[in-house]
Amino acid sequence: MKILVINGPNLNLLGRRDAEHYGSDTLPAIGQALIEKSKALGCELIFYQSNHEGAIIDFIQGKTDEADGILINPGALTHYGYSLHDALVDAGLPVVEVHLSDIHTREEWRKLSVISDIAIKQISGLKKQSYILGLEALVEHIRSGKKK
Ligand code: DQA
């Protein structure tokens, strides 16, 4: 089973961003924790990060046929990334949306996710653990054979 792990704009700077919201883990540290989890779950991860919506869409389109699911933290694209939304729909793969911070208790504009309607689950506010629980939920969903 192959899972695409996608991180959007500014997440390459984790470790230097506001630790109160995002924690102190770097993106490679989160990746390492996910690799450990993936071994326990028996799945393979393909990582991608970009600050550009179009590049993320190119990546999704290029990998759709070999992947079984998508774990994504879209960064600020969460709130306005309609092209990303459409690319995720077109991929036809189960999607879990994760956020380090709790987007529901921050600024008003962060409360809206244009991705959540197509995600099987949104996990928000648990810092690195959002990714770990997100991966677990995604793998469980795929193994259950459920449609979206
Ligand atoms: C984020 C929340 C977004 O609002 C923000 O723009 C990010 C990170 C999170 O993980 O908490 O860059 O997706």
Residues whose N, C-alpha, C, O or C-beta is under 5 A from the ligand:
A	BS01	DQA	P9 N10 N73 P74 G75 A76 V98 H99 L100 S101 R110
